[in-house]
Structure formats: C-alpha cells, structure tokens
Amino acid sequence: MKSLYLFLAAIVSTSAFGQELYVAMDHTAENLFSHNIEGPAFDRKGNLYVVNFQKDGTIGLVKPDGHAELFITLPEGSTANSIKFDSQGAMYLADFTGHNVLRVDMKTKQISTYVHDDRFNQPNDLVINRKDQIFASDPNWKEGTGQIWRIDKGGKAVLLTSDMGTTNGITLSPDEKTLYVNESVQRKIWAFDVDESGNISNKRLFAEFPDFGFDGMACDNKGNLYVTRYGKGTIAILSPTGKVTREVQLKGKRCSNLVFGGKKGKTVYVTMQDRKGLEKFLNEHPGKGYK
C-alpha cells in the first residue's frame, strides 16, 4: 500500500513534459539586478520585464533563455516597484520614490506620469482588471499603515480605503470579483468584494501567518492564491477558502514577487532580492488569464 502511495505521489508531482513540479531552479544568473528586484510582468508577446536591472531606476528585459538587458531608464527620482500591462499593451509602473504611477508607450519607450496624487504614500504593487482599472497598494512603512487606490482610465485616482496595515501584494481572483491585499508587517491577507464599478466592500480576513513577511501575490486560473513569504524563501499556495495547500521551497530567501508565464502559463517566475535574479518552478495549474 505504501509503495502504491509513493507511485501515485510521483505521478502527481511530475508534469506531462517530464519535469518535476514545484522544484525551484535558476532562470537568470545572480547579481544581474539590484537588491530591489521586483515586479515581474509579461507583455502580450511573451516578453518578461523586471524592475531595477543592474541599478535602481531601470527596467530590464529578460529573454526566455534568462539573458537580461536594459529596456529603459526612468526619469531622475523615479524607482519602479511593480509592472503591469493594460489591454492595449501599455506598461504601467508603481513609482514608489516619485509617488506616481508611470505609463510607458512600448513602441516609443516614452515615459509619462499617468497619475500623481499628494495623498500617495509609496505606490507599491499594481493589478489591472479587464476594464483597465488599476488597483494599487500604498503602504506607509514608517507608520505601519496603508491605503488601497483605484485608478480609473485616464488617470483618475480614487481612494478606496485608508484603514489598512502595511499594504503590499495585491491581486484579483480569476473572475475579478475578489480583490486580495496583504499586509507585510501584520502578516494578514484580506479579501474584498469588487463590484462592476470597481468599488470594494465586505472586507474580511482571508489568511494570517505567525511569522515572516509577505510581498507580491498572484492567482492561478483555478482561483488559488500564491503568496511570496519574504525571508522564509517559499511561495505559499492557498485555496480559494484560505487554506494553505502547499509551500514551494525556493533557493533564496527574499522572494519579492512572482508572475505566471512560459509554456501554457504553467511556469512561475520569482524575483529574489537576496540573489538579485530570478528563479522559476513548474506549476500544476496555469496562471490567471491562461486556459
């Protein structure tokens, strides 16, 4: 009976391509990025972009073979922490030092300020819905508080709530009816209902951890939530009910963000601040937006 169990477990943990699932490996070399490596995102053509290539204030382009090169340098005083693309292919950056959300025209590489608000703390992470509304986390690390913003098309900032701890990772469920936001210092993950206009309500505790911080998050197409556990060096996978079903062990410890991509969207790419590069692992389910 024990032999049968081990045999079935081996089948479950191995993909149809013969690669073992949930085993971290290097995608890039170490020390290609600064210690603020963050915000990985794929464009519609499958190109992977990551913030802070070689030094802060830049965006790097990472090829499928792991080779990285400079894509753009941001204006003086700006440092990106997150990258997201809208339905038309434009790039948006959470500029935490400039207190902006920047927009990049991918054809001309022209960088403009999409929105600036004096009430911003430090825009940290972004998620964009199918209507091209941006939801942004906005922590105040010194005070241990945070805000959540919605930025409507055209660059209008709407403060959704200021009653939060240190808001960091933010993402939407596959049906975009649930917004997840974590608090790094408080180690809590909150869920909100999202209506047709992009307003949030029904704040509820989704999960809470006793140790280690959080950073970026993402959902797979089944609605499972993937959370970077900064300092522990794992990706916690939570079911739609908030139960931890697996923790994927990474090679480094300071995992800052993640994104789904690769063949059929089943590879998870993770930015590692202690290693200043990217790791990856093959996943059972593709990411949100993949079939």
Contacts in CASP RR format, 6 or more apart in sequence:
PFRMAT RR
TARGET T0000
AUTHOR 0000-0000-0000
METHOD contacts of the structure
MODEL  1
MKSLYLFLAAIVSTSAFGQELYVAMDHTAENLFSHNIEGPAFDRKGNLYV
VNFQKDGTIGLVKPDGHAELFITLPEGSTANSIKFDSQGAMYLADFTGHN
VLRVDMKTKQISTYVHDDRFNQPNDLVINRKDQIFASDPNWKEGTGQIWR
IDKGGKAVLLTSDMGTTNGITLSPDEKTLYVNESVQRKIWAFDVDESGNI
SNKRLFAEFPDFGFDGMACDNKGNLYVTRYGKGTIAILSPTGKVTREVQL
KGKRCSNLVFGGKKGKTVYVTMQDRKGLEKFLNEHPGKGYK
12 21 0 8 1.000
13 20 0 8 1.000
13 21 0 8 1.000
13 22 0 8 1.000
14 20 0 8 1.000
14 21 0 8 1.000
15 21 0 8 1.000
15 266 0 8 1.000
15 282 0 8 1.000
15 284 0 8 1.000
17 263 0 8 1.000
17 282 0 8 1.000
19 282 0 8 1.000
20 282 0 8 1.000
21 281 0 8 1.000
21 282 0 8 1.000
21 283 0 8 1.000
21 284 0 8 1.000
22 246 0 8 1.000
22 248 0 8 1.000
22 281 0 8 1.000
22 282 0 8 1.000
22 283 0 8 1.000
22 284 0 8 1.000
23 281 0 8 1.000
23 282 0 8 1.000
24 248 0 8 1.000
24 249 0 8 1.000
24 250 0 8 1.000
24 251 0 8 1.000
24 270 0 8 1.000
24 279 0 8 1.000
24 280 0 8 1.000
24 281 0 8 1.000
25 251 0 8 1.000
25 279 0 8 1.000
25 280 0 8 1.000
25 281 0 8 1.000
26 251 0 8 1.000
26 278 0 8 1.000
26 279 0 8 1.000
26 280 0 8 1.000
27 62 0 8 1.000
27 66 0 8 1.000
27 269 0 8 1.000
27 277 0 8 1.000
27 278 0 8 1.000
27 279 0 8 1.000
27 280 0 8 1.000
28 62 0 8 1.000
28 66 0 8 1.000
28 67 0 8 1.000
28 68 0 8 1.000
28 277 0 8 1.000
28 278 0 8 1.000
29 66 0 8 1.000
29 277 0 8 1.000
30 275 0 8 1.000
30 276 0 8 1.000
30 277 0 8 1.000
31 275 0 8 1.000
31 276 0 8 1.000
31 277 0 8 1.000
32 53 0 8 1.000
32 54 0 8 1.000
32 68 0 8 1.000
32 276 0 8 1.000
32 277 0 8 1.000
33 50 0 8 1.000
33 51 0 8 1.000
33 52 0 8 1.000
33 53 0 8 1.000
33 54 0 8 1.000
33 60 0 8 1.000
33 68 0 8 1.000
33 271 0 8 1.000
33 276 0 8 1.000
33 277 0 8 1.000
34 52 0 8 1.000
34 53 0 8 1.000
34 54 0 8 1.000
34 55 0 8 1.000
34 56 0 8 1.000
34 276 0 8 1.000
35 273 0 8 1.000
35 274 0 8 1.000
35 276 0 8 1.000
36 51 0 8 1.000
36 52 0 8 1.000
36 56 0 8 1.000
36 79 0 8 1.000
36 81 0 8 1.000
36 273 0 8 1.000
37 50 0 8 1.000
37 51 0 8 1.000
37 52 0 8 1.000
37 256 0 8 1.000
37 271 0 8 1.000
37 272 0 8 1.000
37 273 0 8 1.000
37 276 0 8 1.000
37 277 0 8 1.000
37 278 0 8 1.000
38 50 0 8 1.000
38 51 0 8 1.000
38 52 0 8 1.000
38 80 0 8 1.000
38 81 0 8 1.000
38 82 0 8 1.000
38 215 0 8 1.000
38 256 0 8 1.000
38 257 0 8 1.000
38 271 0 8 1.000
38 273 0 8 1.000
39 50 0 8 1.000
39 51 0 8 1.000
39 80 0 8 1.000
39 81 0 8 1.000
39 82 0 8 1.000
39 83 0 8 1.000
39 125 0 8 1.000
39 216 0 8 1.000
39 256 0 8 1.000
39 257 0 8 1.000
39 259 0 8 1.000
39 271 0 8 1.000
40 48 0 8 1.000
40 49 0 8 1.000
40 50 0 8 1.000
40 62 0 8 1.000
40 83 0 8 1.000
40 257 0 8 1.000
40 258 0 8 1.000
40 259 0 8 1.000
40 269 0 8 1.000
40 270 0 8 1.000
40 271 0 8 1.000
40 278 0 8 1.000
41 48 0 8 1.000
41 49 0 8 1.000
41 82 0 8 1.000
41 83 0 8 1.000
41 84 0 8 1.000
41 85 0 8 1.000
41 91 0 8 1.000
41 259 0 8 1.000
42 48 0 8 1.000
42 49 0 8 1.000
42 85 0 8 1.000
42 259 0 8 1.000
42 261 0 8 1.000
43 49 0 8 1.000
43 85 0 8 1.000
43 89 0 8 1.000
43 91 0 8 1.000
43 106 0 8 1.000
44 85 0 8 1.000
44 89 0 8 1.000
46 261 0 8 1.000
46 262 0 8 1.000
47 61 0 8 1.000
48 61 0 8 1.000
48 62 0 8 1.000
48 63 0 8 1.000
48 64 0 8 1.000
48 259 0 8 1.000
48 261 0 8 1.000
48 269 0 8 1.000
49 59 0 8 1.000
49 60 0 8 1.000
49 61 0 8 1.000
49 62 0 8 1.000
49 71 0 8 1.000
49 83 0 8 1.000
49 91 0 8 1.000
50 59 0 8 1.000
50 60 0 8 1.000
50 62 0 8 1.000
50 68 0 8 1.000
50 83 0 8 1.000
50 271 0 8 1.000
50 278 0 8 1.000
51 57 0 8 1.000
51 58 0 8 1.000
51 59 0 8 1.000
51 60 0 8 1.000
51 79 0 8 1.000
51 80 0 8 1.000
51 81 0 8 1.000
51 82 0 8 1.000
51 83 0 8 1.000
51 93 0 8 1.000
52 58 0 8 1.000
52 79 0 8 1.000
52 80 0 8 1.000
53 59 0 8 1.000
53 60 0 8 1.000
53 68 0 8 1.000
53 69 0 8 1.000
53 70 0 8 1.000
53 71 0 8 1.000
54 70 0 8 1.000
56 79 0 8 1.000
57 73 0 8 1.000
57 74 0 8 1.000
57 77 0 8 1.000
57 78 0 8 1.000
57 79 0 8 1.000
57 80 0 8 1.000
58 70 0 8 1.000
58 71 0 8 1.000
58 72 0 8 1.000
58 73 0 8 1.000
58 74 0 8 1.000
59 70 0 8 1.000
59 71 0 8 1.000
59 72 0 8 1.000
59 74 0 8 1.000
59 80 0 8 1.000
59 83 0 8 1.000
59 91 0 8 1.000
59 93 0 8 1.000
59 104 0 8 1.000
60 68 0 8 1.000
60 69 0 8 1.000
60 70 0 8 1.000
60 71 0 8 1.000
60 72 0 8 1.000
61 68 0 8 1.000
61 69 0 8 1.000
61 70 0 8 1.000
61 71 0 8 1.000
62 68 0 8 1.000
62 278 0 8 1.000
63 69 0 8 1.000
64 262 0 8 1.000
66 278 0 8 1.000
71 109 0 8 1.000
72 104 0 8 1.000
72 109 0 8 1.000
72 111 0 8 1.000
74 80 0 8 1.000
74 93 0 8 1.000
74 95 0 8 1.000
74 102 0 8 1.000
74 111 0 8 1.000
75 111 0 8 1.000
77 97 0 8 1.000
77 98 0 8 1.000
78 93 0 8 1.000
78 95 0 8 1.000
78 97 0 8 1.000
78 98 0 8 1.000
78 100 0 8 1.000
78 102 0 8 1.000
79 95 0 8 1.000
79 96 0 8 1.000
79 97 0 8 1.000
79 98 0 8 1.000
80 93 0 8 1.000
80 94 0 8 1.000
80 95 0 8 1.000
80 96 0 8 1.000
80 102 0 8 1.000
81 93 0 8 1.000
81 94 0 8 1.000
81 95 0 8 1.000
81 96 0 8 1.000
81 122 0 8 1.000
81 123 0 8 1.000
81 124 0 8 1.000
81 125 0 8 1.000
82 93 0 8 1.000
82 94 0 8 1.000
82 123 0 8 1.000
82 124 0 8 1.000
82 125 0 8 1.000
82 126 0 8 1.000
82 257 0 8 1.000
83 91 0 8 1.000
83 92 0 8 1.000
83 93 0 8 1.000
83 126 0 8 1.000
84 91 0 8 1.000
84 92 0 8 1.000
84 126 0 8 1.000
84 127 0 8 1.000
84 128 0 8 1.000
84 134 0 8 1.000
85 91 0 8 1.000
85 92 0 8 1.000
85 128 0 8 1.000
86 92 0 8 1.000
86 128 0 8 1.000
86 132 0 8 1.000
87 130 0 8 1.000
87 132 0 8 1.000
88 132 0 8 1.000
89 106 0 8 1.000
90 103 0 8 1.000
90 104 0 8 1.000
90 105 0 8 1.000
90 106 0 8 1.000
91 103 0 8 1.000
91 104 0 8 1.000
91 106 0 8 1.000
92 101 0 8 1.000
92 102 0 8 1.000
92 103 0 8 1.000
92 104 0 8 1.000
92 114 0 8 1.000
92 126 0 8 1.000
92 128 0 8 1.000
92 134 0 8 1.000
93 101 0 8 1.000
93 102 0 8 1.000
93 103 0 8 1.000
93 104 0 8 1.000
94 101 0 8 1.000
94 123 0 8 1.000
94 124 0 8 1.000
94 125 0 8 1.000
94 126 0 8 1.000
94 136 0 8 1.000
95 101 0 8 1.000
95 102 0 8 1.000
95 123 0 8 1.000
96 122 0 8 1.000
96 123 0 8 1.000
96 124 0 8 1.000
97 122 0 8 1.000
98 116 0 8 1.000
99 116 0 8 1.000
99 117 0 8 1.000
99 118 0 8 1.000
99 120 0 8 1.000
99 121 0 8 1.000
99 122 0 8 1.000
99 123 0 8 1.000
100 113 0 8 1.000
100 114 0 8 1.000
100 115 0 8 1.000
100 116 0 8 1.000
100 120 0 8 1.000
100 123 0 8 1.000
101 113 0 8 1.000
101 114 0 8 1.000
101 115 0 8 1.000
101 116 0 8 1.000
101 123 0 8 1.000
101 126 0 8 1.000
101 134 0 8 1.000
101 136 0 8 1.000
101 151 0 8 1.000
101 155 0 8 1.000
102 111 0 8 1.000
102 112 0 8 1.000
102 113 0 8 1.000
102 114 0 8 1.000
103 111 0 8 1.000
103 112 0 8 1.000
103 113 0 8 1.000
103 114 0 8 1.000
104 110 0 8 1.000
104 111 0 8 1.000
104 112 0 8 1.000
105 112 0 8 1.000
114 151 0 8 1.000
114 154 0 8 1.000
114 155 0 8 1.000
115 151 0 8 1.000
115 154 0 8 1.000
115 155 0 8 1.000
115 156 0 8 1.000
115 157 0 8 1.000
117 149 0 8 1.000
117 157 0 8 1.000
119 147 0 8 1.000
119 157 0 8 1.000
119 159 0 8 1.000
120 138 0 8 1.000
120 149 0 8 1.000
120 157 0 8 1.000
121 138 0 8 1.000
121 139 0 8 1.000
121 140 0 8 1.000
121 146 0 8 1.000
121 147 0 8 1.000
122 138 0 8 1.000
122 139 0 8 1.000
122 140 0 8 1.000
122 141 0 8 1.000
123 136 0 8 1.000
123 137 0 8 1.000
123 138 0 8 1.000
123 149 0 8 1.000
124 136 0 8 1.000
124 137 0 8 1.000
124 138 0 8 1.000
124 139 0 8 1.000
124 167 0 8 1.000
124 168 0 8 1.000
124 169 0 8 1.000
125 136 0 8 1.000
125 137 0 8 1.000
125 168 0 8 1.000
125 169 0 8 1.000
125 170 0 8 1.000
125 216 0 8 1.000
125 257 0 8 1.000
126 134 0 8 1.000
126 135 0 8 1.000
126 136 0 8 1.000
126 137 0 8 1.000
126 170 0 8 1.000
127 134 0 8 1.000
127 135 0 8 1.000
127 170 0 8 1.000
127 171 0 8 1.000
127 172 0 8 1.000
127 179 0 8 1.000
128 134 0 8 1.000
128 135 0 8 1.000
129 135 0 8 1.000
129 172 0 8 1.000
129 176 0 8 1.000
129 194 0 8 1.000
129 198 0 8 1.000
130 176 0 8 1.000
131 153 0 8 1.000
131 198 0 8 1.000
132 153 0 8 1.000
133 150 0 8 1.000
133 151 0 8 1.000
133 152 0 8 1.000
133 153 0 8 1.000
133 198 0 8 1.000
134 149 0 8 1.000
134 150 0 8 1.000
134 151 0 8 1.000
135 148 0 8 1.000
135 149 0 8 1.000
135 150 0 8 1.000
135 151 0 8 1.000
135 160 0 8 1.000
135 170 0 8 1.000
135 172 0 8 1.000
135 179 0 8 1.000
136 148 0 8 1.000
136 149 0 8 1.000
136 150 0 8 1.000
136 151 0 8 1.000
136 170 0 8 1.000
137 146 0 8 1.000
137 147 0 8 1.000
137 148 0 8 1.000
137 167 0 8 1.000
137 168 0 8 1.000
137 169 0 8 1.000
137 170 0 8 1.000
137 181 0 8 1.000
138 146 0 8 1.000
138 147 0 8 1.000
138 148 0 8 1.000
138 149 0 8 1.000
138 167 0 8 1.000
139 145 0 8 1.000
139 146 0 8 1.000
139 147 0 8 1.000
139 165 0 8 1.000
139 166 0 8 1.000
139 167 0 8 1.000
139 168 0 8 1.000
139 184 0 8 1.000
140 146 0 8 1.000
140 147 0 8 1.000
140 166 0 8 1.000
141 166 0 8 1.000
141 185 0 8 1.000
144 165 0 8 1.000
144 166 0 8 1.000
144 185 0 8 1.000
145 162 0 8 1.000
145 164 0 8 1.000
145 165 0 8 1.000
145 166 0 8 1.000
146 162 0 8 1.000
146 164 0 8 1.000
146 165 0 8 1.000
146 166 0 8 1.000
146 167 0 8 1.000
146 183 0 8 1.000
147 159 0 8 1.000
147 160 0 8 1.000
147 161 0 8 1.000
147 162 0 8 1.000
147 164 0 8 1.000
147 167 0 8 1.000
148 159 0 8 1.000
148 160 0 8 1.000
148 161 0 8 1.000
148 164 0 8 1.000
148 167 0 8 1.000
148 170 0 8 1.000
148 179 0 8 1.000
148 181 0 8 1.000
148 200 0 8 1.000
149 157 0 8 1.000
149 158 0 8 1.000
149 159 0 8 1.000
149 160 0 8 1.000
150 157 0 8 1.000
150 158 0 8 1.000
150 160 0 8 1.000
150 198 0 8 1.000
150 199 0 8 1.000
151 157 0 8 1.000
151 158 0 8 1.000
152 158 0 8 1.000
160 199 0 8 1.000
160 200 0 8 1.000
161 200 0 8 1.000
161 203 0 8 1.000
164 181 0 8 1.000
164 183 0 8 1.000
164 190 0 8 1.000
165 183 0 8 1.000
165 185 0 8 1.000
165 186 0 8 1.000
166 183 0 8 1.000
166 184 0 8 1.000
166 185 0 8 1.000
166 186 0 8 1.000
167 181 0 8 1.000
167 182 0 8 1.000
167 183 0 8 1.000
168 181 0 8 1.000
168 182 0 8 1.000
168 183 0 8 1.000
168 184 0 8 1.000
168 214 0 8 1.000
168 215 0 8 1.000
168 216 0 8 1.000
169 180 0 8 1.000
169 181 0 8 1.000
169 182 0 8 1.000
169 184 0 8 1.000
169 214 0 8 1.000
169 215 0 8 1.000
169 216 0 8 1.000
169 217 0 8 1.000
169 257 0 8 1.000
170 179 0 8 1.000
170 180 0 8 1.000
170 181 0 8 1.000
170 182 0 8 1.000
170 216 0 8 1.000
170 217 0 8 1.000
171 179 0 8 1.000
171 180 0 8 1.000
171 216 0 8 1.000
171 217 0 8 1.000
171 218 0 8 1.000
171 219 0 8 1.000
171 225 0 8 1.000
171 288 0 8 1.000
172 178 0 8 1.000
172 179 0 8 1.000
172 180 0 8 1.000
172 194 0 8 1.000
172 219 0 8 1.000
172 288 0 8 1.000
173 179 0 8 1.000
173 180 0 8 1.000
173 219 0 8 1.000
173 223 0 8 1.000
173 240 0 8 1.000
173 288 0 8 1.000
174 219 0 8 1.000
174 221 0 8 1.000
174 222 0 8 1.000
174 223 0 8 1.000
174 288 0 8 1.000
174 289 0 8 1.000
176 194 0 8 1.000
177 193 0 8 1.000
177 194 0 8 1.000
178 191 0 8 1.000
178 192 0 8 1.000
178 193 0 8 1.000
178 194 0 8 1.000
179 191 0 8 1.000
179 192 0 8 1.000
179 193 0 8 1.000
179 194 0 8 1.000
179 200 0 8 1.000
180 189 0 8 1.000
180 190 0 8 1.000
180 191 0 8 1.000
180 206 0 8 1.000
180 217 0 8 1.000
180 219 0 8 1.000
180 225 0 8 1.000
181 189 0 8 1.000
181 190 0 8 1.000
181 192 0 8 1.000
182 188 0 8 1.000
182 189 0 8 1.000
182 190 0 8 1.000
182 214 0 8 1.000
182 216 0 8 1.000
182 217 0 8 1.000
182 227 0 8 1.000
183 189 0 8 1.000
183 190 0 8 1.000
183 214 0 8 1.000
184 213 0 8 1.000
184 214 0 8 1.000
184 215 0 8 1.000
184 230 0 8 1.000
185 213 0 8 1.000
187 208 0 8 1.000
187 209 0 8 1.000
187 210 0 8 1.000
187 211 0 8 1.000
187 212 0 8 1.000
187 213 0 8 1.000
187 214 0 8 1.000
188 205 0 8 1.000
188 207 0 8 1.000
188 208 0 8 1.000
189 205 0 8 1.000
189 206 0 8 1.000
189 207 0 8 1.000
189 208 0 8 1.000
189 214 0 8 1.000
189 217 0 8 1.000
189 225 0 8 1.000
189 227 0 8 1.000
189 238 0 8 1.000
190 203 0 8 1.000
190 204 0 8 1.000
190 205 0 8 1.000
190 206 0 8 1.000
191 203 0 8 1.000
191 204 0 8 1.000
191 205 0 8 1.000
191 206 0 8 1.000
192 200 0 8 1.000
192 201 0 8 1.000
192 202 0 8 1.000
192 203 0 8 1.000
192 204 0 8 1.000
193 200 0 8 1.000
193 201 0 8 1.000
193 202 0 8 1.000
194 200 0 8 1.000
195 201 0 8 1.000
206 225 0 8 1.000
206 238 0 8 1.000
206 242 0 8 1.000
207 238 0 8 1.000
207 242 0 8 1.000
207 244 0 8 1.000
209 229 0 8 1.000
209 236 0 8 1.000
211 232 0 8 1.000
212 229 0 8 1.000
212 230 0 8 1.000
212 231 0 8 1.000
212 232 0 8 1.000
213 229 0 8 1.000
213 230 0 8 1.000
213 231 0 8 1.000
213 232 0 8 1.000
214 227 0 8 1.000
214 228 0 8 1.000
214 229 0 8 1.000
214 230 0 8 1.000
215 228 0 8 1.000
215 230 0 8 1.000
215 255 0 8 1.000
215 256 0 8 1.000
215 257 0 8 1.000
216 227 0 8 1.000
216 228 0 8 1.000
216 256 0 8 1.000
216 257 0 8 1.000
216 258 0 8 1.000
217 225 0 8 1.000
217 226 0 8 1.000
217 227 0 8 1.000
217 228 0 8 1.000
217 258 0 8 1.000
218 225 0 8 1.000
218 226 0 8 1.000
218 258 0 8 1.000
218 259 0 8 1.000
218 260 0 8 1.000
218 268 0 8 1.000
218 287 0 8 1.000
218 288 0 8 1.000
219 225 0 8 1.000
219 226 0 8 1.000
219 287 0 8 1.000
219 288 0 8 1.000
220 226 0 8 1.000
220 260 0 8 1.000
220 283 0 8 1.000
220 285 0 8 1.000
220 286 0 8 1.000
220 287 0 8 1.000
220 288 0 8 1.000
221 285 0 8 1.000
221 286 0 8 1.000
221 287 0 8 1.000
221 288 0 8 1.000
221 289 0 8 1.000
221 290 0 8 1.000
221 291 0 8 1.000
222 240 0 8 1.000
222 285 0 8 1.000
223 240 0 8 1.000
223 288 0 8 1.000
224 237 0 8 1.000
224 238 0 8 1.000
224 239 0 8 1.000
224 240 0 8 1.000
224 245 0 8 1.000
224 285 0 8 1.000
225 237 0 8 1.000
225 238 0 8 1.000
225 240 0 8 1.000
225 242 0 8 1.000
226 235 0 8 1.000
226 236 0 8 1.000
226 237 0 8 1.000
226 238 0 8 1.000
226 258 0 8 1.000
226 268 0 8 1.000
227 235 0 8 1.000
227 236 0 8 1.000
227 237 0 8 1.000
227 238 0 8 1.000
228 235 0 8 1.000
228 255 0 8 1.000
228 256 0 8 1.000
228 257 0 8 1.000
228 258 0 8 1.000
228 270 0 8 1.000
229 235 0 8 1.000
229 236 0 8 1.000
229 247 0 8 1.000
229 255 0 8 1.000
230 254 0 8 1.000
230 255 0 8 1.000
230 256 0 8 1.000
231 253 0 8 1.000
231 254 0 8 1.000
231 255 0 8 1.000
232 253 0 8 1.000
233 249 0 8 1.000
233 250 0 8 1.000
233 252 0 8 1.000
233 253 0 8 1.000
233 254 0 8 1.000
233 255 0 8 1.000
234 247 0 8 1.000
234 248 0 8 1.000
234 249 0 8 1.000
234 250 0 8 1.000
234 255 0 8 1.000
235 247 0 8 1.000
235 248 0 8 1.000
235 250 0 8 1.000
235 255 0 8 1.000
235 258 0 8 1.000
235 268 0 8 1.000
235 270 0 8 1.000
235 281 0 8 1.000
236 244 0 8 1.000
236 246 0 8 1.000
236 247 0 8 1.000
237 244 0 8 1.000
237 245 0 8 1.000
237 246 0 8 1.000
237 247 0 8 1.000
237 248 0 8 1.000
238 244 0 8 1.000
238 245 0 8 1.000
239 245 0 8 1.000
248 268 0 8 1.000
248 281 0 8 1.000
250 270 0 8 1.000
250 272 0 8 1.000
250 279 0 8 1.000
250 281 0 8 1.000
251 272 0 8 1.000
251 275 0 8 1.000
251 279 0 8 1.000
252 272 0 8 1.000
252 274 0 8 1.000
252 275 0 8 1.000
252 279 0 8 1.000
253 274 0 8 1.000
254 272 0 8 1.000
254 273 0 8 1.000
254 274 0 8 1.000
254 275 0 8 1.000
255 270 0 8 1.000
255 271 0 8 1.000
255 272 0 8 1.000
255 273 0 8 1.000
255 279 0 8 1.000
256 271 0 8 1.000
256 272 0 8 1.000
256 273 0 8 1.000
257 270 0 8 1.000
257 271 0 8 1.000
258 268 0 8 1.000
258 269 0 8 1.000
258 270 0 8 1.000
258 271 0 8 1.000
259 268 0 8 1.000
259 269 0 8 1.000
260 266 0 8 1.000
260 267 0 8 1.000
260 268 0 8 1.000
260 269 0 8 1.000
260 283 0 8 1.000
260 286 0 8 1.000
260 287 0 8 1.000
260 288 0 8 1.000
260 290 0 8 1.000
261 267 0 8 1.000
261 268 0 8 1.000
261 269 0 8 1.000
261 286 0 8 1.000
261 287 0 8 1.000
261 290 0 8 1.000
264 286 0 8 1.000
264 290 0 8 1.000
265 286 0 8 1.000
265 287 0 8 1.000
265 290 0 8 1.000
266 282 0 8 1.000
266 283 0 8 1.000
266 284 0 8 1.000
266 285 0 8 1.000
266 286 0 8 1.000
266 287 0 8 1.000
266 290 0 8 1.000
267 280 0 8 1.000
267 281 0 8 1.000
267 282 0 8 1.000
267 283 0 8 1.000
268 280 0 8 1.000
268 281 0 8 1.000
268 282 0 8 1.000
268 283 0 8 1.000
269 278 0 8 1.000
269 279 0 8 1.000
269 280 0 8 1.000
270 278 0 8 1.000
270 279 0 8 1.000
270 280 0 8 1.000
270 281 0 8 1.000
271 277 0 8 1.000
271 278 0 8 1.000
272 278 0 8 1.000
272 279 0 8 1.000
END
